[in-house]
């Protein structure tokens, strides 16, 4: 608290700030045009970074703060150092706390506990006064959660609001030469009640700190708007300039200052140029300039102009230059659609948290570049800043690379769910100013970014009058952008109706509504673990119903904290791993990327679902196709189209498509010149079409793939060959002894156990192929989206089924083979019999086994996790090959991104290291697969017609029960699963989107057949 105050600032609702400057656009002063055009803050001599190692002292409460630590004469003897920016919990002070919702303290607004951890920071810096730094400001770009600051022992100010810039005028506090800055940061404050986002709760100075110097007369703030005529052939550039303290500058009466506003195009050609005399009685200047035939900004065509604001003194010397990127575009809502430059758009987006697995809240330029490059490469066109204003450098990248942005203020009170009313604070008049201030600070900083197409009032804070007040302020300040707020749903306060995690049928219902506002899934496809099922159904709906604006996946990347294991190697921590309470477990692992930004199959599926080119088949065998352009603005001329014809995984012929000029939203018929004479041999034929960039762009090289399609052409069956008695295999030798049934043929031997009803041994050319023979297998290690289904599965006993053999029969078949039929009952210990099962092994004289599996439920049961068999081979069989979808894991409702082809790799390479272990690595639509050892001996599995398969060195039980991937126990076995079907992945780890009915495996009579054949290098597949 400050002297004379009874309530500390950090829990005083009437004190949101002390001595801060009004929020404004992020403007960096440069000395010349060249550096202003480069717009790199490091190149400005008027910016002095204070980042680096600061002295640091941590205390569990304010009572532990060293007396007078902020005084210049104080000696921080014994203090540690800490990097600024950083989070102190990642440097051994306190502990990280992950919570998706609950507050980390009892709910008693506006008060937070008096035992409020504090971080005390000190650093020294050198300051040299010049003519260009007559006004100096101290800027903190992000501090969690609140702080007081002193310079040279004198109190400067206070601020809260973790993700907003806080700026202080500090010229009166500075000394020529050495200076000391001291900051007292509070882990919690009354503002923490407004920051209950789904995130790691961490503290400290986590964004840049710097001094900003400017001349006495300078540009304080700029607001840029572009107004386009109906034909988009002419624009008005409206520039409002706020000057700093001109009314208090008596020298202006005699001195002559001029502001020059210059608009340059992307090639740095001057488009318009004008001068304005800065007058003492005119602190604000309104400038309007006509621009003819402007290049328009969209996410597909992110064309940027640069506006230079150059201040000259009476000698016509430049005293400062500030630059702003300008994108000519307008945004409107008409007839239930969001229009950019008069054209309806579809949002194909992601929600993005600012989080680094090693740095926490600290976001580097390199990581931002990596993120935006990956987004653009995967056809993403939008990002929601979840759930706070991001580092302003991210917005600059969105302007330049082309992403639509939903800018969201730092406001969430989700933890009040446990108070009985999530919107409690939104309905309290005394909190109105705090709500409105957070809207104002977001809009004023970010108002000039063309990438921002929507303002969001925050997230999951109920709905109340304080939201209405926020919206009213925004509409007054910026009528050019619509307002979004999910919790208001369809209340009049919002311009865009939205909800989270709806089912596909709910989305279709929204599409059919007669509402003149668009509907947006602001969060959907909760990407937790092995997830993101049935995207194709969502996007079919979006393209069918014009009111559907699109959606944004939750979320971009897993929020795991990197840790070092005692025995070496890295692992990622999630909620509860630091002993914090209450926590939300592994709910933070819900990204399309792993924490290190390596790609999950979910992102590949999303790229496929939203790809901007779609192929409609007219007549595949004749090569007649229709190409649809799903871009919103650009024709297809920037893409090169290639085609290839494949037969059983081998390319037969290929070529290049004629260049397409298909306009956005339109289609064009094309002909692929397939040589029909090459479609005669036995095999499965398909056409592969793919489109890639003709030229390099800022986010990808030439040849980067944008879209593709696999198109079935035909399958030519093998002609039956007349049997040659001389070539027929020698009949099997069958021997029964006790419980064992032994079958022997040329180069192989099999053993069955009557009591187990299973194959217990299979050798081929003296090599043991099996550790355990095929067994009925219905369980899978639940994926995160199985959270509700798995409860039914466990209740039905699917995770603990045992098989009781009731009958084993043996008989001979034609051509010297044998058939073994095993009838069993299946149920959980302590429960009823759930299924009758029958497994029929038909063993041919040449060693091929045709396995027929049948189950029939005894009563009504929940859907099955999977229907298949599991067998175990020695771990020397570690080379997998398959013909099916790949190369990544695919599932029934997440396989559109799997390309049909021949693939191979080690068993371990098929393992997907989800941080919280679960089912992974499945291959879908497999025609055949094989597992071989280093000598090329192994087993070939062939589907009738196709099947799913996965291979692991980890047991299903271990994947089910282990909490962290680095705790899994690798077994010296290769575990093989062969499935007729596996349940879809769905989207049910959060929200209301269970696995679609068509991807569930109903508990009903079912069967499937698969063939197993021993192979060696001499045997062709």
C-alpha positions, 0 to 999 in steps of 0.5 A, a space after each residue: 500500500 502507499 503511505 496513508 492508505 489503509 487498503 493495499 493497492 493490490 486488493 483495492 478495487 478503486 485503485 486500478 492504476 497509479 500514474 500510468 499514461 493513457 493507453 495508446 497505439 504501440 508506436 516506436 520512435 525512430 530517427 530516420 525513414 530507413 529504420 522506421 521502415 525496418 520497424 525493428 525496435 532494436 534499431 531505434 536509438 530512442 529505445 533502451 532495453 532494460 531486459 537482462 539479469 535483475 537482482 531478485 528477492 522472493 517472499 511468501 508475503 508482503 511482510 517479507 519484503 526487505 525494508 527500503 529495498 527500492 531506495 537507491 542506496 540499498 545494497 541487495 547483498 545475498 540476493 539472487 538474480 533472475 532473467 527479465 523477462 521470465 516467470 519466477 516459478 520457473 526459476 525455483 520460487 514458488 511453484 507453477 500452478 495449472 488450473 483450467 478454472 478454479 482460483 488458487 485462493 478462496 473466493 472473496 472479491 476483491 480480496 486476495 490472501 494477505 499471504 500473497 507471494 511477492 517478487 522484489 526486482 532491482 536493476 541499474 541502468 545508465 541514462 544519457 540526456 540528449 535533445 531527443 529524449 526530453 520526454 522519457 517513458 518507462 514501459 512494462 509490456 506484461 507483468 503478472 499480476 500487479 506491481 509498484 515501481 520506483 526509480 532512484 528511491 522515488 515512487 513512480 506508480 502502480 499497475 495491474 492487468 497482466 497482459 496489458 502495457 503499462 507506461 509511466 512518464 519518468 523524466 522527473 525521476 531520472 538522473 544523468 548517469 547511473 539510475 536504479 529501478 525497483 519493482 515489487 510484483 504481487 502474485 495476486 491482486 483484485 485483478 486476479 479475479 478477472 484472470 481465471 483463464 485456462 492456463 498455468 498460473 505464473 508470476 513476474 515480469 514476463 514481457 519486455 521492459 524498456 525506456 522510450 525517449 521522445 522529443 518534447 513535441 511528438 506523436 503520442 497516439 495515432 488512429 488509422 482507419 480505411 474507408 472503401 467505396 462500394 466498388 472498392 476502387 477508391 479509399 479514404 485514409 483517415 488518420 487521427 493524430 494525438 500530440 504529446 503535451 502541445 498545450 503545455 509547450 510555450 515554445 510552440 508559439 515561436 518554434 515551428 513544428 511540422 508533421 509529415 504523413 507519408 503513405 508508401 506502398 509495399 515497394 516504398 513508392 510514395 502514394 500520398 504525402 502531406 504536411 501539417 503544422 503542429 499548433 498549440 491550440 490543436 492537440 489532435 489533428 484529423 487528416 483525410 487522404 484519398 487513395 485511388 485503386 488501393 491494393 486490399 488487405 485480406 488474410 489471403 492477400 496481406 498487402 501492407 502499406 506503410 504510413 510514416 509520421 515524421 516530425 520536423 523542427 523549425 530547421 526542417 530537421 527530423 526529430 522523430 519518425 513513427 511508422 504504422 502498417 496500413 491494410 486497406 480493408 473493411 468489415 461488415 456483417 450482412 445477411 448472416 455473413 461476415 464480409 471482408 471487402 464485401 466478400 463473405 469469409 470463412 474462419 478456419 482458425 485456432 485458439 492460441 495461448 502464449 506459452 513456451 515449455 521452457 520459458 512459460 509466458 515469455 514469447 520469443 520472436 523465433 517462436 512466434 515466427 515458427 507458430 505463424 509459419 506452421 499455421 499458414 502452412 496448414 491452411 489456417 487463416 485465423 487465430 483467436 488470442 486466447 484469452 488475453 491481448 498477445 505480444 504486439 509483435 504477434 499482431 505485426 506478424 498476423 498483419 504481414 503473413 495474413 491471419 484474421 485475428 479475434 483480439 480478446 481482452 484479458 478477462 475471465 471469471 470462470 472460477 466463479 462457477 464454484 461460487 454459484 454464478 460465473 457472471 457474478 462480477 459482470 453483474 456488480 456495478 462496482 466492478 464496471 470500471 475494471 471491466 471497461 478499462 480492460 476493453 479500453 486498454 486492448 482497443 487503444 493499443 491494437 486499433 491499427 492492426 488490419 488483421 484484427 477483424 473482431 473484438 472479444 469482451 473476454 472469455 467465460 465470465 457469464 454475462 452482465 451489465 458490465 459486458 454491455 458497458 464494455 461493448 458500448 465503449 468499444 462501439 463508440 471508440 471503434 465502430 468499424 469492427 464487430 463484437 464477439 463474446 461467447 457467453 452472451 450467445 445471441 444477446 443483442 450486445 454481440 454482432 457474432 453469435 458463438 458457442 463452444 464445442 457444439 455437436 455437428 447437429 447443433 451447428 446445422 441447427 444454427 445454420 438454419 436459423 433466421 438470424 442476421 448475425 453469423 454463427 461461429 464456433 469460437 472453440 471446437 474440436 478439443 485437441 486433447 491427446 489423440 483427438 479431433 475426430 469427425 472434422 469433415 462433418 463439421 466442414 461439410 456443414 459450414 460449406 452448406 449453410 452460409 450463416 456458419 462462419 467457421 470455427 477455431 480449434 482449441 487449441 494450438 499447442 500443448 501447455 506442458 512444462 519441460 522437465 529433466 528426468 533424474 536419469 537424463 532425458 526430458 519429460 513434460 509436466 502437467 497439472 498436479 506434477 508440482 503438488 499444486 491444488 486445486 489443479 486440472 490435471 492434463 487438461 492443459 495437453 490439448 493442442 494440435 502440436 506437442 509442447 516442442 511444436 512437433 506436429 500431431 496427426 490432428 493438425 494434419 487432419 485439420 489441414 486436410 479438412 480446411 484445404 482450399 481446393 476440393 476435387 469432385 469426381 465426375 468419371 474417375 476412369 476417364 479422368 473427368 474431375 471438377 475442381 472447386 476453389 474454396 479460397 475466399 478471394 484468390 483464383 487458383 493460378 498461384 497453384 501448380 497441379 500435378 497428377 499421378 496414377 498408382 497401382 498397388 502403391 507403385 506409380 504407373 504414370 504422372 503429369 502436370 495439370 493445365 494451369 487453373 484460373 478458377 475464381 474464388 468460390 467457383 469450380 472448373 472441370 478438368 481432364 486428367 489424360 489417363 492411359 486406359 491401357 495401363 488399367 488392365 493388370 491386376 491391382 487397385 488403381 487410384 489417381 493422386 492429385 495435389 496442388 502446390 505453390 508455384 512460387 515461394 511466399 513468406 511462409 513457405 517455399 515453392 512446391 509446398 503442398 496446399 491440397 491433395 486428393 486420392 481418387 479411386 479409379 478401379 480394381 482389377 481382380 486377379 484372373 483365376 489360374 488353373 490348379 496344377 497338381 504338381 504345384 500343390 502344397 504337401 498336405 498338413 501333418 496333424 498330431 494331437 497329444 493331450 491338450 496340444 494340437 500340432 500342425 506341420 507343413 513345409 517349413 512351418 509348424 503350429 501348436 494349438 492349446 485346447 484349454 486356451 483355445 489359442 495358437 501357442 507356437 508358430 515357427 517358420 524355417 526354424 524361426 519362432 513367429 509368435 509369443 502369444 497367438 491371436 486372442 479376441 481383443 475389445 479394449 483400448 487404452 482410452 483416449 482423452 475424448 473417451 472420458 464419458 464413453 470409458 465410464 460405460 466401458 468400464 462398467 460393462 467390464 470391457 477392460 477386464 474381460 476373460 475368455 472361457 473356452 467351451 468347445 474346440 473342434 478340428 476337421 480337415 479341409 480340401 487341398 490338405 489343410 485343417 480347420 480349428 474352431 474355438 467356441 468361447 464365452 466372454 465376460 468380466 469376473 464377477 459379472 454376467 457373460 457378455 459375449 459368445 465368441 467363435 474363432 475359426 482358424 483355417 490353415 492351408 497346406 502352404 501355411 496361410 492361416 485364415 482367421 474368422 472371428 465372430 462375437 454375439 452379445 448376450 444382452 444390450 451393451 454399450 458400444 465397443 472400444 474396438 473389435 479385433 484380435 491381439 497377438 504377440 511376436 518376439 521384439 526382433 520383429 520390429 520392421 513394419 510395412 503396410 499398404 493403406 493410409 499413412 504415414 501418420 496414425 489414422 482412425 475411423 473419424 480422423 483418416 481423411 489426411 492419410 494418403 493411400 500408399 506403401 509405408 514402412 518403419 520400425 515399430 517404435 517409430 509408430 508410437 505416438 508419445 502423447 504426454 498422458 499415455 493413451 491409444 495411439 499409432 493406428 493404421 486405417 484402411 490397411 490392405 496388408 501389413 507385415 512385420 519382419 525381423 532383420 533377416 526379412 522373415 515375418 508375418 504378412 497380414 491381409 484384410 478381407 477387405 481392409 482392416 486397422 492395425 497397430 504395433 507397439 512395444 507397450 502393453 494396452 494395460 500400461 497405456 491405460 494406467 500410466 500417467 506419464 509417457 516417460 514412465 511407460 515400461 517397454 516390453 521385449 515383445 512386439 504387440 500386434 493389434 488387428 482390428 475390423 474396427 476401432 471406435 472413432 475419436 470424437 470430440 468429447 473431452 470438453 463440451 457436447 460433441 460425443 463420437 458420432 453414431 456412425 463411428 461407434 461400434 454397436 454391440 451387436 453380432 459381428 464378424 471379420 476375417 483376416 489372413 496371416 501368412 509367414 514370409 521370407 525375403 524369397 517370398 514376394 508379398 
